[in-house]
Amino acid sequence: MQVGGDQVQGANVENAVFQVKASESISPSVDHLKDPEAQCLSQILTWWWSDEYINTSTSHCNWPGVTCNQAGKVTELSSPHSTNENEGRIVFQKMNLACLPNLVCLSFYGAGLTGSIPREIGSLSKLTHLDLSRNRLTGEWPLSTLANLSHLFKLTYLDLSFNQLSGPIPSTIGLLKNLGFLDLSENHFSGPLPSSLGNLTNLSKLYLRSNQINGSIPPTLGRLINLYELDISSNYISSSIPLELENLENLRSLLISNNKLHGPIFQSLSGFASLTHLDLSSNHFDGPIGPDIVNLSQMITLDLSNNEFSGTMPQQIAQLTGLVHLDLSQNNLSGSIPTEICASLYWLKTLDLSHKFFGGEIPSQLCCMIPLETINLAFNNFPGDNNCSSQYCTDGDLICAPKVHPHSQTEGKGFIFLHIILPTVSLFSFLSTAFLLVEKRTFQLFTIKRMFKKQNAQPVCPETKNGDIFSIWNYDGQIAFEHIIRATEDFDIRYCIGTGGYGSVYRAQLPNGKVVALKKLHTSEAEVPALRESFANEVKTLTEIRHRNIVRLHGFCLHNRCMFLIYEYMERGSLFFVFSNDAEAVELDWSKRINVIKGTAHALSYMHHDCTPPIVHRDVTTTNVLLNSELEAFVADFGTAKILDPDSSNQTMLAGTYGYLAPELAYTMVVTEKTDVYSFGVVALETLMGRHPGELLSSFSSSSAQNMLLCEVLDQRLPPLRNRIVVHDVVLVATLALACLNAKPKCRPTMKQVSQLLLSRRRTLAKHFHEISLGQLIIPDVYADGECEIGTSDLQ
């Protein structure tokens, strides 16, 4: 197989995961209804299939939602389409599922089922995947099924969420020792949690939220060493958090809000170094938020609101540099707001410190926290004026400022809505520092389109007065410098939509109606030669590349007092911020996510293989993948890009973002295209997971990581995968992502090969999707050079 001129030796990535589906060889028979399984399906599921399938020669193996093995036995059964018209008509316990003894996967997600769970399910000994979520099932777990739970020993996935099931969670659930995913949330289960849950040591996700569970958290949960997410919020659980939970070293998300838990907490959280999401809100936890909070170094969302914490806000919170959402409201905290958080929490979008006893001045540095969207400091003891204008809603000496935003026809997409709830005097002093003043000059800015029309065209820099270069390539008119200043109101913070590697990005609507993005170097940094050089390097790089998935540069201004680039505006912002918003993350469905990955791969392939000499981006992250209104991907931010010179050593200063850097950069300063390949692998995996893969990157060699099922690490905010084509694409992307993450650069594919494989003909899966583990996607190497032990086939 040839990929871009490179010979692929041995089995390639696709062949290792895909093969011709066995059921395609099954020929339909005129007597297909004589098959017992066909008769079974026709009797219990007639409302799902029309006479087109039942009364013709079409084999039941070709019915929608049915998958058969090579012997023609039904192994997978799912509701084939939207079943809203059948809502309430399908009585589940009347289905005789025992006539399908070879079932491996049963998925009736949102199928309109009513009634109780049929006892026959307990006899399906080959079942590995059972999804009955989002129906209207009632009653308790049938006793006959409970008695046969030991027969379901192969079950790895069980989802009964969003039903109306009641009664206690049976202790016999501990017999399902192969379970990796268990979701019983949004039901009416009651009673205490059975201690036998501790026997499910393969669990990676356990969801029990929004039930009527009481009692305490069983210490046996500390045995679930592979647990990745635990959600027991919105129940009636009391007592304290058992110390045994410290054993959950792989736990990323702990959600226990809206319960009756109490006692001090942070000494018992010292072992949770991998946590990224912690929600303890609406409980009765007390004591100080001590310096031990620094142990939660991977934290993204921290919600401690509506508890009884006391003392001061520890300055160690500033060391949680990955925080996006911080809520400490409605506690008994006092003292002042540590100024350290203003300088360190680069990604913070939501800050709620309301309803406490904070005093002192509000740090003016809060205005520099560019990503911040919402600040709530109401009901505190900050100094201020008690006489508030009726324009604002007044609460003592506090005001709630109205929402402020730039004039736009596209509200809510791609720029910040800044909600500020502050005392009156502090609000004035806060906002007075939030204006970036730029001296108005009569400079003209030009577009660069003509440059691409003339191959030998050279940039024109006719004016260097006082060392300032401000001219650009001219094309079809001038963009006045004054228009830029006016459109952003002197780079007002209200128009700031994010931050890049060395500056802020603003949204500007020009007089002609065109919306552009301005990337402005910070004023204090504009005087640093190295950063000015980085700015110039980005311009040089962008003028040498042109691709439909690379953000377009319209023009730039390089001046001692003001330096900025004029980009094509991307309405939906960065991929990172889409994932941090649940509604937008759901809108970016599986098909769109696959296209985002493809677009990113194509852009990097162009840079590496179609530019002479090759260009390495060096900072491929989800913050540097931007989305337009159609949710198409564009690679941006080339401030750290490096052109590879074949006559130089290509050694360079370390650039990039922590969490995306290739491991070899820890001991070498040599930049190659394979550093981008690794970063792309992280971005691809993050796109599938909806969050940064974190320590999963360094734990692929462990058995626990390799045993994790692919379906379990995917973004759970999206509906389960139904479309077979999309399933195949997801498996291929996951396979390629893991290949790109190989610790050895030579064992990674090139971006050209990744791009070509993403465009190749789809092939069917060799295994059921819900049985595919991460370890099965890490394919033994077949390179001739023998240098690679684990990875995909050698695409070198």
C-alpha positions, 0 to 999 in steps of 0.5 A, spaced: 500 500 500 502 506 498 501 512 502 503 519 499 509 515 496 511 512 503 511 504 503 507 501 508 510 494 510 506 489 513 499 489 516 497 497 516 493 500 521 486 499 518 487 491 517 489 490 524 482 493 526 478 492 521 476 486 516 470 484 512 464 483 516 462 476 517 454 477 517 455 480 509 456 473 507 449 471 510 445 470 504 437 471 505 433 465 504 426 465 502 424 461 508 428 466 513 421 466 517 422 459 519 429 461 523 427 460 530 430 467 531 427 470 526 420 468 528 422 471 535 424 477 532 417 478 528 413 476 534 416 481 539 418 487 535 413 487 530 412 495 531 419 496 529 419 493 522 415 493 517 412 488 512 418 490 507 422 486 512 418 481 515 414 478 509 419 478 504 425 474 503 430 479 507 434 475 512 432 478 519 440 479 519 439 485 515 433 488 519 435 495 521 438 494 528 440 487 528 447 484 527 448 476 526 455 472 527 457 468 521 453 462 523 447 467 522 445 468 530 443 474 532 448 477 537 446 485 537 439 488 537 438 495 538 432 500 537 433 501 529 430 508 529 427 514 533 421 511 536 417 517 539 411 514 535 411 508 540 412 511 546 408 507 551 406 502 547 412 497 548 411 493 554 418 490 555 416 484 560 412 481 554 418 480 550 421 473 550 428 475 550 430 468 552 429 466 544 436 470 543 441 466 547 447 469 543 445 476 544 452 480 546 449 487 545 442 489 547 441 496 546 434 499 547 436 506 549 430 511 548 426 506 545 419 508 548 419 502 553 414 501 559 413 496 564 418 492 568 425 489 566 423 482 564 426 476 567 429 473 561 435 478 561 438 474 567 439 468 562 443 471 557 449 469 559 453 471 553 451 479 554 456 484 555 453 490 553 446 492 556 443 499 555 436 500 557 437 508 559 432 513 557 425 509 557 419 509 562 421 502 566 418 501 573 418 497 578 424 493 582 429 489 579 426 482 578 428 477 583 428 472 578 433 476 574 437 478 581 438 470 582 441 469 575 446 475 575 451 470 576 449 468 569 451 475 566 458 474 568 461 477 562 457 483 562 461 489 562 456 495 560 450 496 564 446 503 563 439 503 566 439 511 567 433 515 566 427 510 568 423 510 574 426 504 577 425 503 585 427 499 591 434 497 593 440 496 589 441 489 590 447 486 593 448 481 588 450 486 583 457 485 586 457 478 582 458 482 575 465 483 576 467 484 569 463 491 569 467 497 567 461 501 566 455 502 571 449 507 570 443 507 575 442 515 575 436 518 575 431 513 578 428 512 584 433 507 587 433 507 595 436 504 601 444 504 602 449 503 597 451 495 598 458 494 600 458 489 594 459 494 589 467 494 592 467 487 588 466 491 581 474 492 581 474 493 573 469 499 574 471 505 570 465 509 571 460 509 576 454 513 576 448 513 581 446 521 581 439 523 582 436 517 586 433 516 593 439 513 596 441 514 604 446 511 609 453 512 608 459 511 602 461 504 603 469 504 605 469 498 600 469 503 594 476 504 595 477 497 592 475 500 585 482 502 583 480 503 576 475 508 577 475 514 573 469 517 574 464 517 580 457 521 581 453 520 587 450 527 587 443 528 589 441 523 594 441 523 601 447 520 603 450 522 610 456 521 614 463 523 612 467 521 606 471 514 608 479 515 608 479 509 603 477 513 597 484 515 597 486 509 594 482 511 587 489 514 584 486 514 577 479 518 579 478 524 575 471 526 577 468 526 584 461 529 584 457 528 591 453 534 591 446 535 594 447 530 599 448 530 607 455 529 608 459 533 613 466 533 616 473 536 614 474 534 607 481 536 605 486 531 609 482 526 606 483 528 599 490 529 599 491 522 595 486 525 589 492 528 585 489 526 578 482 529 580 480 534 574 473 535 577 470 536 584 463 538 586 462 538 593 457 543 593 450 543 597 453 539 603 455 540 610 462 540 610 466 544 615 473 546 617 478 550 613 480 549 606 487 548 607 494 548 604 493 541 602 488 543 596 495 544 592 495 536 592 489 537 587 494 540 581 490 537 575 483 540 577 479 544 572 472 544 576 472 546 583 465 547 586 465 547 594 459 552 594 454 552 599 457 548 605 460 551 612 468 551 610 471 557 614 477 560 615 481 564 609 481 563 602 488 559 601 493 562 596 495 555 594 489 555 590 493 559 585 497 553 584 491 550 581 493 553 574 488 549 570 482 551 573 476 553 569 471 554 574 471 556 581 465 556 586 467 557 593 460 561 594 455 561 600 461 558 606 463 562 612 470 564 609 473 571 611 479 575 609 481 578 602 482 575 595 489 572 594 492 576 589 496 570 586 490 567 583 489 573 578 496 572 576 496 564 575 489 562 573 490 563 566 484 559 564 479 561 569 472 562 566 467 562 572 469 565 579 464 565 584 466 568 591 459 571 593 455 570 600 461 570 604 465 575 609 470 577 604 473 584 605 479 589 603 480 591 596 478 587 590 484 586 586 485 590 580 489 584 577 482 581 576 481 585 569 487 581 566 484 574 567 482 575 560 478 568 559 474 570 565 466 570 563 463 571 570 465 574 576 460 574 582 462 577 588 456 579 591 454 579 599 461 580 602 464 586 606 468 590 600 468 597 601 463 601 597 457 606 596 451 604 599 447 609 594 446 605 587 443 607 581 436 604 580 439 602 573 442 596 577 439 591 582 442 593 589 443 589 595 446 593 601 453 596 598 453 591 592 451 592 585 449 587 580 452 590 573 448 588 567 451 584 562 455 588 557 457 585 550 460 588 544 454 590 538 454 584 534 449 580 530 452 573 532 451 573 540 454 568 544 458 565 539 466 566 539 466 572 544 465 573 551 459 575 555 462 578 562 458 578 567 460 582 573 457 583 580 461 587 584 461 593 589 460 600 586 466 603 588 470 597 586 467 596 580 469 603 578 476 602 579 476 595 577 473 597 570 478 603 570 484 598 569 481 594 564 482 599 558 488 597 553 489 604 550 492 605 544 495 611 541 491 613 534 495 614 528 494 615 521 497 608 519 494 604 514 493 596 514 493 592 508 491 585 506 496 580 503 491 577 498 495 579 492 502 576 494 499 569 492 497 572 486 504 573 484 509 568 485 515 573 485 511 578 489 515 581 495 513 584 502 514 591 501 516 595 508 517 602 505 517 606 512 521 604 518 521 611 521 523 611 528 524 603 527 517 602 526 515 598 521 507 598 519 506 597 512 503 591 509 502 587 502 497 591 498 491 588 495 484 591 494 483 597 498 486 599 505 483 598 512 484 604 516 488 603 523 482 608 526 477 603 524 480 598 528 481 602 534 474 604 533 471 597 532 474 595 538 474 601 542 481 602 543 482 594 545 476 594 550 476 588 554 469 587 552 471 585 545 477 580 548 475 573 546 481 569 548 488 569 549 494 566 544 501 564 546 503 571 547 497 576 546 490 577 546 485 576 541 479 581 540 473 581 535 472 587 531 466 589 526 469 593 521 465 599 517 464 595 511 460 589 516 466 584 515 468 581 522 475 580 523 479 577 529 485 581 532 491 578 535 494 583 539 501 583 543 501 585 550 503 592 550 509 591 555 511 585 551 511 589 545 518 592 547 521 585 548 525 583 542 524 576 543 517 577 543 517 581 537 521 576 533 516 571 535 510 576 532 514 577 526 516 569 525 508 568 525 507 573 520 513 570 516 510 563 517 503 565 515 505 568 508 508 562 506 502 557 507 495 557 504 490 551 506 483 551 507 484 548 514 489 554 516 486 560 519 487 566 514 491 572 515 489 578 512 494 583 514 498 586 520 501 592 524 508 592 527 509 598 531 513 599 538 506 602 541 502 597 537 503 590 534 497 586 532 495 581 526 488 581 522 485 574 522 479 571 519 474 571 524 472 564 527 465 564 530 465 558 534 472 560 538 477 554 540 475 547 540 478 547 548 472 552 549 467 548 546 469 542 550 468 546 556 461 548 555 456 542 555 451 545 550 456 546 545 460 540 546 453 536 545 452 540 538 459 538 536 457 531 535 461 525 533 460 526 525 463 533 526 468 531 531 471 526 526 471 532 521 475 536 526 480 531 526 480 530 519 481 538 518 487 538 523 490 532 520 490 535 513 493 542 515 499 539 519 500 534 513 500 540 508 505 544 513 510 538 513 509 535 506 507 540 502 511 546 504 519 547 502 522 547 507 517 543 512 514 547 517 513 545 524 507 548 528 510 546 535 504 548 539 498 544 536 493 544 542 485 544 542 486 552 544 489 553 537 484 549 533 479 554 531 472 553 529 467 557 524 460 557 524 459 551 520 464 547 526 469 546 521 476 546 523 482 551 522 489 551 525 491 557 528 497 561 532 503 560 529 507 564 534 512 558 535 512 555 529 519 553 526 521 552 519 526 546 518 532 548 515 536 541 512 542 545 513 541 546 521 541 542 527 534 544 528 535 545 535 531 551 538 528 553 545 522 549 548 516 551 545 509 548 546 503 547 551 504 542 557 500 536 556 501 536 549 509 536 548 512 530 545 516 526 551 522 526 547 522 534 548 524 533 556 531 531 554 532 533 547 531 540 544 531 537 537 524 539 533 522 535 528 515 533 524 514 528 529 513 533 535 507 535 532 504 528 530 504 527 538 501 533 539 496 531 534 495 525 537 493 528 544 488 533 540 485 527 537 484 523 543 481 529 547 476 530 541 473 523 542 474 524 550 471 531 550 476 532 555 484 532 556 486 525 556 491 527 562 495 521 565 492 516 560 497 519 556 503 516 561 499 510 563 498 506 556 503 501 558 499 499 564 494 493 564 488 497 567 489 503 561 489 497 556 483 494 559 479 500 559 474 500 553 474 505 548 466 506 549 468 508 556 473 513 555 469 517 549 465 523 551 459 521 555 455 528 554 454 525 547 449 520 545 451 513 544 454 511 537 449 508 533 451 509 526 456 504 523 459 508 519 461 513 525 463 507 529 468 505 524 471 512 523 471 513 531 475 506 532 480 509 526 481 515 529 482 512 536 487 507 533 491 513 529 491 517 535 494 512 539 499 511 534 501 518 534 502 518 541 508 512 541 513 514 546 518 513 540 518 518 534 520 513 529 514 509 531 509 515 529 506 515 523 507 521 519 501 526 518 501 525 511 499 518 512 494 520 518 491 524 513 491 519 507 488 514 512 483 518 514 480 519 507 481 511 506 475 507 504 471 505 510 472 497 513 467 494 517 469 492 525 473 485 526 470 486 533 463 489 536 464 496 538 463 495 545 468 490 546 474 494 543 479 496 549 484 501 548 490 495 548 487 492 542 488 499 538 495 499 540 498 494 535 504 490 535 509 494 531 511 490 524 517 495 522 523 492 519 528 496 522 526 493 529 526 499 533 519 500 535 516 495 540 509 497 541 505 502 536 502 502 529 505 499 523 511 502 521 509 508 516 516 510 515 
